[in-house]
Amino acid sequence: MLPNTLHHSLIKPLIKKAIILPLVIPFATGTALAEDWTHKVRLNGFSDAIYQATDDSIPIHGASSEGGIDNRGSFAGTQFGFNITANINDRITLYSQISASHESKFVMHLDWGFMGIEVNDEFTLRAGNIKFPVGLVNEYVDVGYLYPWLRAPQSIYSEIVPNGPQVTRDGYSGASLLFSNSIGDWTLGADLFGGEVKMETADVRKTQGLTLRADWNDEVLFQLSSYNGLMDNATPVTMNNQKHEVTTFGVKADVNNIVLYSEYADVTMGTLAAMQAKTWYASLGYRIGRWLPIITYQNFEQGADASQQQTFSTLGFRYELMRNTALKMEFTRIKTKAGKGMFESTPTDNSTNQFGLGLSVMF
């Protein structure tokens, strides 16, 4: 059996590795420089094989051709990738991630890549295409091994437009100033960021935001984020020139085998009442040897009059097969109380069942 300190001895260091990702090829010649190159570059990888299906013909979380899940089943979320970190010198590090997924038809692409410049022991300046720092797990959401669910809760971690929460983004092109300082058992951090978000169906220009973090003894994490930006090149076009504003708060804990995650988000989009959203989830689990049973409840409301209302009740199981390898299973009851929620169109029944099975690996 794996020790009860698994989260601290294995998962915590892996999370730190997953957040730092660079793709760089040092320009070096000669045997001595080649040997030096091996000490400067670090490679990590991840893979998730996921199958999900519902008992409704209407797909949820996107169209069936774009990773949506329906009664025909879907391998959406299946992916693999590599995180590469390169230390240029004592102060400059390059990070990147390349990956291929079911949604991209397994074509390899660069997810994000940026440089980090250590100003001093407390401040770091980052510039490039950077992972969006909103959401407890968003900076490593691609690496399924690092969290307990099959996929991160879609009430927060979904970029479906327009019938999605619109809280987190994949990444942004711009710059950020990171701050980190330890006081006793607490590590306090801040990320002041700004730039531009580019998506398939919309852009968010003049994005600016701040994320604050407080971590107690690597066991309890509190995070508060607020950002805004101007919508552009959007579909539907009614979102263009609307100010998109998001505030989120989350807490994560892993103490004495008890695992807790919870997040809340408030979203507005200018004068578009239909795009206002209040969404949240809560997860509670307990480790029993290699097993982690966990229950999750999600609530999604969109529209000023809550014209879209949906809840998700999930019973999940995670089993540590071996080091850095986890098997996951989930059973979800989706209740659509008003509108279509995150379905592509109004479901045939207001109560839908969903099943999922997956294998997550990190190395």
Contacts in CASP RR format, 6 or more apart in sequence:
PFRMAT RR
TARGET T0000
AUTHOR 0000-0000-0000
METHOD contacts of the structure
MODEL  1
MLPNTLHHSLIKPLIKKAIILPLVIPFATGTALAEDWTHKVRLNGFSDAI
YQATDDSIPIHGASSEGGIDNRGSFAGTQFGFNITANINDRITLYSQISA
SHESKFVMHLDWGFMGIEVNDEFTLRAGNIKFPVGLVNEYVDVGYLYPWL
RAPQSIYSEIVPNGPQVTRDGYSGASLLFSNSIGDWTLGADLFGGEVKME
TADVRKTQGLTLRADWNDEVLFQLSSYNGLMDNATPVTMNNQKHEVTTFG
VKADVNNIVLYSEYADVTMGTLAAMQAKTWYASLGYRIGRWLPIITYQNF
EQGADASQQQTFSTLGFRYELMRNTALKMEFTRIKTKAGKGMFESTPTDN
STNQFGLGLSVMF
1 289 0 8 1.000
1 290 0 8 1.000
2 289 0 8 1.000
2 290 0 8 1.000
2 320 0 8 1.000
3 9 0 8 1.000
4 257 0 8 1.000
4 287 0 8 1.000
4 289 0 8 1.000
6 287 0 8 1.000
6 320 0 8 1.000
7 254 0 8 1.000
7 259 0 8 1.000
8 218 0 8 1.000
8 219 0 8 1.000
8 254 0 8 1.000
10 323 0 8 1.000
10 324 0 8 1.000
11 145 0 8 1.000
11 146 0 8 1.000
12 218 0 8 1.000
14 44 0 8 1.000
14 143 0 8 1.000
14 145 0 8 1.000
14 146 0 8 1.000
14 324 0 8 1.000
14 362 0 8 1.000
15 140 0 8 1.000
15 146 0 8 1.000
17 42 0 8 1.000
17 44 0 8 1.000
17 83 0 8 1.000
17 85 0 8 1.000
18 44 0 8 1.000
18 46 0 8 1.000
18 83 0 8 1.000
18 139 0 8 1.000
18 140 0 8 1.000
18 143 0 8 1.000
18 146 0 8 1.000
18 362 0 8 1.000
19 131 0 8 1.000
19 139 0 8 1.000
19 140 0 8 1.000
20 83 0 8 1.000
20 85 0 8 1.000
20 93 0 8 1.000
20 95 0 8 1.000
21 44 0 8 1.000
21 83 0 8 1.000
21 84 0 8 1.000
21 85 0 8 1.000
21 95 0 8 1.000
21 96 0 8 1.000
21 97 0 8 1.000
21 112 0 8 1.000
21 113 0 8 1.000
22 83 0 8 1.000
22 84 0 8 1.000
22 85 0 8 1.000
22 86 0 8 1.000
22 93 0 8 1.000
22 94 0 8 1.000
22 95 0 8 1.000
22 96 0 8 1.000
22 113 0 8 1.000
22 114 0 8 1.000
23 84 0 8 1.000
23 86 0 8 1.000
23 94 0 8 1.000
23 96 0 8 1.000
23 97 0 8 1.000
23 98 0 8 1.000
23 110 0 8 1.000
23 113 0 8 1.000
24 41 0 8 1.000
24 84 0 8 1.000
24 86 0 8 1.000
24 88 0 8 1.000
24 94 0 8 1.000
24 96 0 8 1.000
26 33 0 8 1.000
26 37 0 8 1.000
26 40 0 8 1.000
26 41 0 8 1.000
26 86 0 8 1.000
28 34 0 8 1.000
28 36 0 8 1.000
28 37 0 8 1.000
40 86 0 8 1.000
40 87 0 8 1.000
40 88 0 8 1.000
41 84 0 8 1.000
41 85 0 8 1.000
41 86 0 8 1.000
41 87 0 8 1.000
42 84 0 8 1.000
42 85 0 8 1.000
42 86 0 8 1.000
43 82 0 8 1.000
43 83 0 8 1.000
43 84 0 8 1.000
44 82 0 8 1.000
44 83 0 8 1.000
44 84 0 8 1.000
44 85 0 8 1.000
44 362 0 8 1.000
44 363 0 8 1.000
45 80 0 8 1.000
45 81 0 8 1.000
45 82 0 8 1.000
45 83 0 8 1.000
45 362 0 8 1.000
45 363 0 8 1.000
46 80 0 8 1.000
46 81 0 8 1.000
46 82 0 8 1.000
46 83 0 8 1.000
46 142 0 8 1.000
46 143 0 8 1.000
46 144 0 8 1.000
46 145 0 8 1.000
46 360 0 8 1.000
46 361 0 8 1.000
46 362 0 8 1.000
46 363 0 8 1.000
47 79 0 8 1.000
47 80 0 8 1.000
47 81 0 8 1.000
47 360 0 8 1.000
47 361 0 8 1.000
47 362 0 8 1.000
48 77 0 8 1.000
48 78 0 8 1.000
48 79 0 8 1.000
48 80 0 8 1.000
48 144 0 8 1.000
48 145 0 8 1.000
48 358 0 8 1.000
48 359 0 8 1.000
48 360 0 8 1.000
48 361 0 8 1.000
49 75 0 8 1.000
49 78 0 8 1.000
49 358 0 8 1.000
49 359 0 8 1.000
50 75 0 8 1.000
50 76 0 8 1.000
50 77 0 8 1.000
50 78 0 8 1.000
50 150 0 8 1.000
50 151 0 8 1.000
50 356 0 8 1.000
50 357 0 8 1.000
50 358 0 8 1.000
51 73 0 8 1.000
51 74 0 8 1.000
51 75 0 8 1.000
51 78 0 8 1.000
51 356 0 8 1.000
51 357 0 8 1.000
51 358 0 8 1.000
52 69 0 8 1.000
52 73 0 8 1.000
52 74 0 8 1.000
52 76 0 8 1.000
52 150 0 8 1.000
52 354 0 8 1.000
52 355 0 8 1.000
52 356 0 8 1.000
52 357 0 8 1.000
53 69 0 8 1.000
53 70 0 8 1.000
53 71 0 8 1.000
53 72 0 8 1.000
53 73 0 8 1.000
53 74 0 8 1.000
53 354 0 8 1.000
53 355 0 8 1.000
53 356 0 8 1.000
54 60 0 8 1.000
54 69 0 8 1.000
54 70 0 8 1.000
54 71 0 8 1.000
54 73 0 8 1.000
54 334 0 8 1.000
54 352 0 8 1.000
54 353 0 8 1.000
54 354 0 8 1.000
54 355 0 8 1.000
55 71 0 8 1.000
55 352 0 8 1.000
55 353 0 8 1.000
55 354 0 8 1.000
56 70 0 8 1.000
56 71 0 8 1.000
56 343 0 8 1.000
56 347 0 8 1.000
56 348 0 8 1.000
56 349 0 8 1.000
56 352 0 8 1.000
57 70 0 8 1.000
57 71 0 8 1.000
57 348 0 8 1.000
58 70 0 8 1.000
58 343 0 8 1.000
58 344 0 8 1.000
58 345 0 8 1.000
58 346 0 8 1.000
58 347 0 8 1.000
58 348 0 8 1.000
59 67 0 8 1.000
59 68 0 8 1.000
59 69 0 8 1.000
59 70 0 8 1.000
59 74 0 8 1.000
59 343 0 8 1.000
59 344 0 8 1.000
60 68 0 8 1.000
60 69 0 8 1.000
60 70 0 8 1.000
60 334 0 8 1.000
60 342 0 8 1.000
60 343 0 8 1.000
60 344 0 8 1.000
60 347 0 8 1.000
60 352 0 8 1.000
60 354 0 8 1.000
61 67 0 8 1.000
61 68 0 8 1.000
61 69 0 8 1.000
61 76 0 8 1.000
61 154 0 8 1.000
61 158 0 8 1.000
61 160 0 8 1.000
61 342 0 8 1.000
62 68 0 8 1.000
62 160 0 8 1.000
62 342 0 8 1.000
62 344 0 8 1.000
63 344 0 8 1.000
64 70 0 8 1.000
64 72 0 8 1.000
64 74 0 8 1.000
64 344 0 8 1.000
66 103 0 8 1.000
67 74 0 8 1.000
67 76 0 8 1.000
67 77 0 8 1.000
67 102 0 8 1.000
67 103 0 8 1.000
68 74 0 8 1.000
68 76 0 8 1.000
68 344 0 8 1.000
69 76 0 8 1.000
69 354 0 8 1.000
74 102 0 8 1.000
75 102 0 8 1.000
76 102 0 8 1.000
76 103 0 8 1.000
77 101 0 8 1.000
77 102 0 8 1.000
77 103 0 8 1.000
77 151 0 8 1.000
78 101 0 8 1.000
78 102 0 8 1.000
79 99 0 8 1.000
79 100 0 8 1.000
79 101 0 8 1.000
79 102 0 8 1.000
79 142 0 8 1.000
80 99 0 8 1.000
80 100 0 8 1.000
81 97 0 8 1.000
81 98 0 8 1.000
81 99 0 8 1.000
81 100 0 8 1.000
81 142 0 8 1.000
82 97 0 8 1.000
82 98 0 8 1.000
82 99 0 8 1.000
83 95 0 8 1.000
83 96 0 8 1.000
83 97 0 8 1.000
84 95 0 8 1.000
84 96 0 8 1.000
84 97 0 8 1.000
84 98 0 8 1.000
85 93 0 8 1.000
85 94 0 8 1.000
85 95 0 8 1.000
86 93 0 8 1.000
86 94 0 8 1.000
87 93 0 8 1.000
88 94 0 8 1.000
88 115 0 8 1.000
90 118 0 8 1.000
91 117 0 8 1.000
91 118 0 8 1.000
92 115 0 8 1.000
92 116 0 8 1.000
92 117 0 8 1.000
92 118 0 8 1.000
93 115 0 8 1.000
93 116 0 8 1.000
93 118 0 8 1.000
94 113 0 8 1.000
94 114 0 8 1.000
94 115 0 8 1.000
94 116 0 8 1.000
95 113 0 8 1.000
95 114 0 8 1.000
95 115 0 8 1.000
95 116 0 8 1.000
96 110 0 8 1.000
96 111 0 8 1.000
96 112 0 8 1.000
96 113 0 8 1.000
96 114 0 8 1.000
97 110 0 8 1.000
97 111 0 8 1.000
97 112 0 8 1.000
97 113 0 8 1.000
97 131 0 8 1.000
97 142 0 8 1.000
98 108 0 8 1.000
98 109 0 8 1.000
98 110 0 8 1.000
98 111 0 8 1.000
99 108 0 8 1.000
99 109 0 8 1.000
99 111 0 8 1.000
99 142 0 8 1.000
100 106 0 8 1.000
100 107 0 8 1.000
100 108 0 8 1.000
100 109 0 8 1.000
110 129 0 8 1.000
111 131 0 8 1.000
111 142 0 8 1.000
111 170 0 8 1.000
111 171 0 8 1.000
112 128 0 8 1.000
112 129 0 8 1.000
112 130 0 8 1.000
112 131 0 8 1.000
112 170 0 8 1.000
112 171 0 8 1.000
113 128 0 8 1.000
113 129 0 8 1.000
113 130 0 8 1.000
114 126 0 8 1.000
114 127 0 8 1.000
114 128 0 8 1.000
114 129 0 8 1.000
114 130 0 8 1.000
115 126 0 8 1.000
115 127 0 8 1.000
115 128 0 8 1.000
116 124 0 8 1.000
116 125 0 8 1.000
116 126 0 8 1.000
116 127 0 8 1.000
117 124 0 8 1.000
117 125 0 8 1.000
117 126 0 8 1.000
117 127 0 8 1.000
118 124 0 8 1.000
119 125 0 8 1.000
122 179 0 8 1.000
122 180 0 8 1.000
122 181 0 8 1.000
123 177 0 8 1.000
123 178 0 8 1.000
123 179 0 8 1.000
124 177 0 8 1.000
124 178 0 8 1.000
124 180 0 8 1.000
125 175 0 8 1.000
125 176 0 8 1.000
125 177 0 8 1.000
125 178 0 8 1.000
126 175 0 8 1.000
126 176 0 8 1.000
126 177 0 8 1.000
126 178 0 8 1.000
127 174 0 8 1.000
127 175 0 8 1.000
127 176 0 8 1.000
128 173 0 8 1.000
128 174 0 8 1.000
128 175 0 8 1.000
129 171 0 8 1.000
129 172 0 8 1.000
129 173 0 8 1.000
129 174 0 8 1.000
130 171 0 8 1.000
130 172 0 8 1.000
130 173 0 8 1.000
130 174 0 8 1.000
130 175 0 8 1.000
130 176 0 8 1.000
130 193 0 8 1.000
131 138 0 8 1.000
131 139 0 8 1.000
131 170 0 8 1.000
131 171 0 8 1.000
132 138 0 8 1.000
132 139 0 8 1.000
132 168 0 8 1.000
132 169 0 8 1.000
132 170 0 8 1.000
132 171 0 8 1.000
132 172 0 8 1.000
132 197 0 8 1.000
133 139 0 8 1.000
133 176 0 8 1.000
133 191 0 8 1.000
133 193 0 8 1.000
133 211 0 8 1.000
133 225 0 8 1.000
134 167 0 8 1.000
134 168 0 8 1.000
134 169 0 8 1.000
134 211 0 8 1.000
134 225 0 8 1.000
134 227 0 8 1.000
134 246 0 8 1.000
134 248 0 8 1.000
135 156 0 8 1.000
135 157 0 8 1.000
135 167 0 8 1.000
135 168 0 8 1.000
135 223 0 8 1.000
135 225 0 8 1.000
135 248 0 8 1.000
135 250 0 8 1.000
135 263 0 8 1.000
136 221 0 8 1.000
136 223 0 8 1.000
136 250 0 8 1.000
136 252 0 8 1.000
136 261 0 8 1.000
136 263 0 8 1.000
137 146 0 8 1.000
137 147 0 8 1.000
137 152 0 8 1.000
137 157 0 8 1.000
138 152 0 8 1.000
138 157 0 8 1.000
138 168 0 8 1.000
140 146 0 8 1.000
141 147 0 8 1.000
141 152 0 8 1.000
141 157 0 8 1.000
141 168 0 8 1.000
143 360 0 8 1.000
143 362 0 8 1.000
144 151 0 8 1.000
144 360 0 8 1.000
144 362 0 8 1.000
145 324 0 8 1.000
145 325 0 8 1.000
145 326 0 8 1.000
145 360 0 8 1.000
145 361 0 8 1.000
145 362 0 8 1.000
146 362 0 8 1.000
147 261 0 8 1.000
148 259 0 8 1.000
148 261 0 8 1.000
148 283 0 8 1.000
148 285 0 8 1.000
148 292 0 8 1.000
148 294 0 8 1.000
148 316 0 8 1.000
148 318 0 8 1.000
148 328 0 8 1.000
149 283 0 8 1.000
149 294 0 8 1.000
149 296 0 8 1.000
149 314 0 8 1.000
149 316 0 8 1.000
149 328 0 8 1.000
149 330 0 8 1.000
150 316 0 8 1.000
150 328 0 8 1.000
150 329 0 8 1.000
150 330 0 8 1.000
150 356 0 8 1.000
150 357 0 8 1.000
150 358 0 8 1.000
151 157 0 8 1.000
153 263 0 8 1.000
153 281 0 8 1.000
153 283 0 8 1.000
153 296 0 8 1.000
153 298 0 8 1.000
153 312 0 8 1.000
154 165 0 8 1.000
154 298 0 8 1.000
154 312 0 8 1.000
154 342 0 8 1.000
155 165 0 8 1.000
155 279 0 8 1.000
155 280 0 8 1.000
155 281 0 8 1.000
155 298 0 8 1.000
155 299 0 8 1.000
155 300 0 8 1.000
155 312 0 8 1.000
156 165 0 8 1.000
156 167 0 8 1.000
156 168 0 8 1.000
156 248 0 8 1.000
156 263 0 8 1.000
156 265 0 8 1.000
156 279 0 8 1.000
156 280 0 8 1.000
156 281 0 8 1.000
157 167 0 8 1.000
157 168 0 8 1.000
158 164 0 8 1.000
158 165 0 8 1.000
158 167 0 8 1.000
158 168 0 8 1.000
158 342 0 8 1.000
159 166 0 8 1.000
159 168 0 8 1.000
159 169 0 8 1.000
159 170 0 8 1.000
159 199 0 8 1.000
160 342 0 8 1.000
161 199 0 8 1.000
161 201 0 8 1.000
161 202 0 8 1.000
161 234 0 8 1.000
161 235 0 8 1.000
162 236 0 8 1.000
162 239 0 8 1.000
162 274 0 8 1.000
162 275 0 8 1.000
163 302 0 8 1.000
163 308 0 8 1.000
163 340 0 8 1.000
163 341 0 8 1.000
163 342 0 8 1.000
163 343 0 8 1.000
163 344 0 8 1.000
164 277 0 8 1.000
164 300 0 8 1.000
164 302 0 8 1.000
164 341 0 8 1.000
164 342 0 8 1.000
165 265 0 8 1.000
165 267 0 8 1.000
165 277 0 8 1.000
165 279 0 8 1.000
165 300 0 8 1.000
165 302 0 8 1.000
166 244 0 8 1.000
166 246 0 8 1.000
166 267 0 8 1.000
166 269 0 8 1.000
166 275 0 8 1.000
166 277 0 8 1.000
167 246 0 8 1.000
167 248 0 8 1.000
167 265 0 8 1.000
167 267 0 8 1.000
167 277 0 8 1.000
167 279 0 8 1.000
169 197 0 8 1.000
169 199 0 8 1.000
169 204 0 8 1.000
170 197 0 8 1.000
170 199 0 8 1.000
171 197 0 8 1.000
172 193 0 8 1.000
172 194 0 8 1.000
172 195 0 8 1.000
172 196 0 8 1.000
172 197 0 8 1.000
172 207 0 8 1.000
173 195 0 8 1.000
173 196 0 8 1.000
173 197 0 8 1.000
173 198 0 8 1.000
174 193 0 8 1.000
174 194 0 8 1.000
174 195 0 8 1.000
174 196 0 8 1.000
175 193 0 8 1.000
175 194 0 8 1.000
175 195 0 8 1.000
176 191 0 8 1.000
176 192 0 8 1.000
176 193 0 8 1.000
176 194 0 8 1.000
177 191 0 8 1.000
177 192 0 8 1.000
177 193 0 8 1.000
178 189 0 8 1.000
178 190 0 8 1.000
178 191 0 8 1.000
179 188 0 8 1.000
179 189 0 8 1.000
179 190 0 8 1.000
179 191 0 8 1.000
179 192 0 8 1.000
180 187 0 8 1.000
180 188 0 8 1.000
180 189 0 8 1.000
181 187 0 8 1.000
181 188 0 8 1.000
181 189 0 8 1.000
182 188 0 8 1.000
185 216 0 8 1.000
185 217 0 8 1.000
186 214 0 8 1.000
186 215 0 8 1.000
186 216 0 8 1.000
186 217 0 8 1.000
187 213 0 8 1.000
187 214 0 8 1.000
187 215 0 8 1.000
188 213 0 8 1.000
188 214 0 8 1.000
188 215 0 8 1.000
189 212 0 8 1.000
189 213 0 8 1.000
189 214 0 8 1.000
190 210 0 8 1.000
190 211 0 8 1.000
190 212 0 8 1.000
190 213 0 8 1.000
191 210 0 8 1.000
191 211 0 8 1.000
191 213 0 8 1.000
192 209 0 8 1.000
192 210 0 8 1.000
193 207 0 8 1.000
193 208 0 8 1.000
193 209 0 8 1.000
193 210 0 8 1.000
193 211 0 8 1.000
193 227 0 8 1.000
194 207 0 8 1.000
194 208 0 8 1.000
194 209 0 8 1.000
195 205 0 8 1.000
195 206 0 8 1.000
195 207 0 8 1.000
195 208 0 8 1.000
196 203 0 8 1.000
196 204 0 8 1.000
196 205 0 8 1.000
196 206 0 8 1.000
196 207 0 8 1.000
197 203 0 8 1.000
197 204 0 8 1.000
197 207 0 8 1.000
201 234 0 8 1.000
201 235 0 8 1.000
202 231 0 8 1.000
202 232 0 8 1.000
202 233 0 8 1.000
202 234 0 8 1.000
202 235 0 8 1.000
202 239 0 8 1.000
203 231 0 8 1.000
203 232 0 8 1.000
203 233 0 8 1.000
203 234 0 8 1.000
204 229 0 8 1.000
204 230 0 8 1.000
204 231 0 8 1.000
204 232 0 8 1.000
204 244 0 8 1.000
205 229 0 8 1.000
205 230 0 8 1.000
205 231 0 8 1.000
205 232 0 8 1.000
206 229 0 8 1.000
206 230 0 8 1.000
207 227 0 8 1.000
207 228 0 8 1.000
207 229 0 8 1.000
208 227 0 8 1.000
208 228 0 8 1.000
208 229 0 8 1.000
209 225 0 8 1.000
209 226 0 8 1.000
209 227 0 8 1.000
209 228 0 8 1.000
210 225 0 8 1.000
210 226 0 8 1.000
210 227 0 8 1.000
211 223 0 8 1.000
211 224 0 8 1.000
211 225 0 8 1.000
212 223 0 8 1.000
212 224 0 8 1.000
212 225 0 8 1.000
213 221 0 8 1.000
213 222 0 8 1.000
213 223 0 8 1.000
214 221 0 8 1.000
214 222 0 8 1.000
214 223 0 8 1.000
215 221 0 8 1.000
215 222 0 8 1.000
219 253 0 8 1.000
219 254 0 8 1.000
219 255 0 8 1.000
220 251 0 8 1.000
220 252 0 8 1.000
220 253 0 8 1.000
220 254 0 8 1.000
220 255 0 8 1.000
221 251 0 8 1.000
221 252 0 8 1.000
221 253 0 8 1.000
222 249 0 8 1.000
222 250 0 8 1.000
222 251 0 8 1.000
223 248 0 8 1.000
223 249 0 8 1.000
223 250 0 8 1.000
223 251 0 8 1.000
223 252 0 8 1.000
224 247 0 8 1.000
224 248 0 8 1.000
224 249 0 8 1.000
224 250 0 8 1.000
225 246 0 8 1.000
225 247 0 8 1.000
225 248 0 8 1.000
225 249 0 8 1.000
226 245 0 8 1.000
226 246 0 8 1.000
226 247 0 8 1.000
226 248 0 8 1.000
227 245 0 8 1.000
227 246 0 8 1.000
228 243 0 8 1.000
228 244 0 8 1.000
228 245 0 8 1.000
228 246 0 8 1.000
229 243 0 8 1.000
229 244 0 8 1.000
229 245 0 8 1.000
230 241 0 8 1.000
230 242 0 8 1.000
230 243 0 8 1.000
230 244 0 8 1.000
231 239 0 8 1.000
231 240 0 8 1.000
231 241 0 8 1.000
231 242 0 8 1.000
231 243 0 8 1.000
231 244 0 8 1.000
231 269 0 8 1.000
232 240 0 8 1.000
232 241 0 8 1.000
233 240 0 8 1.000
234 240 0 8 1.000
238 272 0 8 1.000
239 269 0 8 1.000
239 272 0 8 1.000
239 275 0 8 1.000
242 269 0 8 1.000
242 270 0 8 1.000
242 271 0 8 1.000
242 272 0 8 1.000
242 275 0 8 1.000
243 268 0 8 1.000
243 269 0 8 1.000
243 270 0 8 1.000
244 267 0 8 1.000
244 268 0 8 1.000
244 269 0 8 1.000
244 270 0 8 1.000
245 267 0 8 1.000
245 268 0 8 1.000
245 269 0 8 1.000
245 270 0 8 1.000
246 265 0 8 1.000
246 266 0 8 1.000
246 267 0 8 1.000
247 265 0 8 1.000
247 266 0 8 1.000
248 263 0 8 1.000
248 264 0 8 1.000
248 265 0 8 1.000
248 266 0 8 1.000
249 263 0 8 1.000
249 264 0 8 1.000
250 262 0 8 1.000
250 263 0 8 1.000
250 264 0 8 1.000
251 260 0 8 1.000
251 261 0 8 1.000
251 262 0 8 1.000
251 263 0 8 1.000
252 260 0 8 1.000
252 261 0 8 1.000
252 262 0 8 1.000
253 259 0 8 1.000
253 260 0 8 1.000
254 260 0 8 1.000
257 286 0 8 1.000
257 287 0 8 1.000
257 288 0 8 1.000
258 284 0 8 1.000
258 285 0 8 1.000
258 286 0 8 1.000
259 283 0 8 1.000
259 284 0 8 1.000
259 285 0 8 1.000
259 286 0 8 1.000
259 287 0 8 1.000
259 292 0 8 1.000
259 294 0 8 1.000
260 282 0 8 1.000
260 283 0 8 1.000
260 284 0 8 1.000
260 285 0 8 1.000
261 281 0 8 1.000
261 282 0 8 1.000
261 283 0 8 1.000
262 280 0 8 1.000
262 281 0 8 1.000
262 282 0 8 1.000
262 283 0 8 1.000
263 280 0 8 1.000
263 281 0 8 1.000
264 278 0 8 1.000
264 279 0 8 1.000
264 280 0 8 1.000
265 277 0 8 1.000
265 278 0 8 1.000
265 279 0 8 1.000
265 280 0 8 1.000
266 277 0 8 1.000
266 278 0 8 1.000
267 275 0 8 1.000
267 276 0 8 1.000
267 277 0 8 1.000
267 278 0 8 1.000
267 279 0 8 1.000
268 275 0 8 1.000
268 276 0 8 1.000
269 275 0 8 1.000
269 276 0 8 1.000
273 303 0 8 1.000
273 304 0 8 1.000
273 305 0 8 1.000
274 302 0 8 1.000
274 303 0 8 1.000
274 304 0 8 1.000
274 307 0 8 1.000
275 302 0 8 1.000
275 303 0 8 1.000
276 302 0 8 1.000
276 303 0 8 1.000
276 304 0 8 1.000
277 300 0 8 1.000
277 301 0 8 1.000
277 302 0 8 1.000
277 303 0 8 1.000
278 301 0 8 1.000
279 298 0 8 1.000
279 299 0 8 1.000
279 300 0 8 1.000
279 301 0 8 1.000
279 302 0 8 1.000
280 298 0 8 1.000
280 299 0 8 1.000
281 296 0 8 1.000
281 297 0 8 1.000
281 298 0 8 1.000
281 299 0 8 1.000
281 312 0 8 1.000
282 296 0 8 1.000
282 297 0 8 1.000
283 294 0 8 1.000
283 295 0 8 1.000
283 296 0 8 1.000
284 294 0 8 1.000
284 295 0 8 1.000
285 292 0 8 1.000
285 293 0 8 1.000
285 294 0 8 1.000
285 295 0 8 1.000
286 292 0 8 1.000
286 293 0 8 1.000
286 294 0 8 1.000
290 319 0 8 1.000
290 320 0 8 1.000
290 321 0 8 1.000
291 317 0 8 1.000
291 318 0 8 1.000
291 319 0 8 1.000
292 317 0 8 1.000
292 318 0 8 1.000
292 319 0 8 1.000
293 315 0 8 1.000
293 316 0 8 1.000
293 317 0 8 1.000
294 316 0 8 1.000
294 317 0 8 1.000
294 318 0 8 1.000
295 313 0 8 1.000
295 314 0 8 1.000
295 315 0 8 1.000
295 316 0 8 1.000
296 312 0 8 1.000
296 313 0 8 1.000
296 314 0 8 1.000
296 316 0 8 1.000
297 311 0 8 1.000
297 312 0 8 1.000
297 313 0 8 1.000
297 314 0 8 1.000
298 311 0 8 1.000
298 312 0 8 1.000
298 314 0 8 1.000
299 310 0 8 1.000
299 311 0 8 1.000
300 308 0 8 1.000
300 309 0 8 1.000
300 310 0 8 1.000
300 311 0 8 1.000
300 312 0 8 1.000
300 341 0 8 1.000
300 342 0 8 1.000
301 308 0 8 1.000
301 309 0 8 1.000
301 310 0 8 1.000
302 308 0 8 1.000
302 341 0 8 1.000
306 338 0 8 1.000
307 338 0 8 1.000
307 339 0 8 1.000
308 338 0 8 1.000
308 339 0 8 1.000
308 340 0 8 1.000
308 341 0 8 1.000
309 336 0 8 1.000
309 337 0 8 1.000
309 338 0 8 1.000
309 339 0 8 1.000
309 341 0 8 1.000
310 334 0 8 1.000
310 335 0 8 1.000
310 336 0 8 1.000
310 337 0 8 1.000
310 341 0 8 1.000
310 342 0 8 1.000
311 334 0 8 1.000
311 335 0 8 1.000
311 337 0 8 1.000
312 332 0 8 1.000
312 333 0 8 1.000
312 334 0 8 1.000
312 335 0 8 1.000
313 332 0 8 1.000
313 333 0 8 1.000
313 335 0 8 1.000
314 330 0 8 1.000
314 331 0 8 1.000
314 332 0 8 1.000
314 333 0 8 1.000
315 330 0 8 1.000
315 331 0 8 1.000
315 332 0 8 1.000
316 328 0 8 1.000
316 329 0 8 1.000
316 330 0 8 1.000
316 331 0 8 1.000
317 328 0 8 1.000
317 329 0 8 1.000
317 330 0 8 1.000
318 326 0 8 1.000
318 327 0 8 1.000
318 328 0 8 1.000
319 326 0 8 1.000
319 327 0 8 1.000
319 328 0 8 1.000
320 326 0 8 1.000
321 327 0 8 1.000
321 359 0 8 1.000
324 361 0 8 1.000
324 362 0 8 1.000
324 363 0 8 1.000
325 359 0 8 1.000
325 360 0 8 1.000
325 361 0 8 1.000
326 359 0 8 1.000
326 360 0 8 1.000
326 361 0 8 1.000
327 358 0 8 1.000
327 359 0 8 1.000
328 357 0 8 1.000
328 358 0 8 1.000
328 359 0 8 1.000
328 360 0 8 1.000
329 356 0 8 1.000
329 357 0 8 1.000
329 358 0 8 1.000
330 354 0 8 1.000
330 355 0 8 1.000
330 356 0 8 1.000
330 357 0 8 1.000
331 353 0 8 1.000
331 354 0 8 1.000
331 355 0 8 1.000
331 356 0 8 1.000
332 353 0 8 1.000
332 354 0 8 1.000
332 355 0 8 1.000
333 351 0 8 1.000
333 352 0 8 1.000
333 353 0 8 1.000
333 354 0 8 1.000
334 351 0 8 1.000
334 352 0 8 1.000
334 353 0 8 1.000
334 354 0 8 1.000
335 350 0 8 1.000
335 351 0 8 1.000
335 352 0 8 1.000
336 343 0 8 1.000
336 346 0 8 1.000
336 347 0 8 1.000
336 350 0 8 1.000
336 351 0 8 1.000
336 352 0 8 1.000
337 350 0 8 1.000
339 346 0 8 1.000
340 346 0 8 1.000
340 347 0 8 1.000
END
